[in-house]
Amino acid sequence: MKYFRDLFFYFLEFVGALVNLCGSFLGVYPKLELGLAYLLHKQGRSVKEELAERQKKREEQEDEAQVKFEEAKRLTHE
């Protein structure tokens, strides 16, 4: 999977470089960076997924801790 991502990145970089080159011939400098935008999008999405997974795990642990706290509280009052 990483191979295709890298291949697509290089393809986008090539296309962006061609657009920038053609634009420079016309006196327009678009500074197009398609490959970089693609990688940032992919990495941003994976970071969001990882943060969501950590948040879910944190909430599960908080729920478990709350249940254990209530059980300990109940046992100490008996």
N, C-alpha and C positions, 0 to 999 in steps of 0.2 A: 504494500500500500504506500509506503514511504517513497518507493521508486516512482510511482505515478505522480505523487504530489511534487516531487522534485522535477520530474519531467515537465509537468504542467507549469511549474514556476519558471523554468528556463524558457519554455515556449512564450509565456507572457512577457518575460524580460526581453526576448527577441522582438516580439511585436511592439512593445513599448519603445525599444531602441529604434526600430524602423520608423515609427510614427515621429519620434523626436528628431531623427535624421531628416526625414522628409519635411518636417516643419521648419527645421533650421535652413533648409534650402529656400524656403518661401519667406524666411525672415520672421517666422513665428516660433517661439520657444515654449512648447507646452509643458515640458518637464514631467512627462507621463511616466509613472512607476507602477505598472500593472502587477508585476511579480511581487513587489514589496507589499502592495495592498492585499494581494491574495494571501501571502504568508501571515500578515497581521490578522486578517479575518479568521484564518484557520486556527491560529494560536489563541486568539481571543475567545473563540468558541470553545476550545478545549479547556481553557482556564475557567470559563464560566461553568462548564460541566463539572470540573473538579471542585469548584467552590460550592456548587449545589450539592454534590455528593457529601462533602465535609459538613455542610449545614444539616443535611438529613441525618448523618451519623451523630452529630452533636445533639440534635433534638431527641433522637432515640436514647442516647445516653442520659440526657436530662430527664426523660420520662422514667427510665429505669431507676435513676437516683431518687426521683420523687416517690416512686413506689416503695423503695427500700426505706426512705426516710419515714414515710407514713407507717410502715410496718414496725420500724424501730420505735417510733413514737407510741404506737399502740401497745407494744410489748412492755415499755417502761411504765405505762400507766396502769398496768394490770396488777 
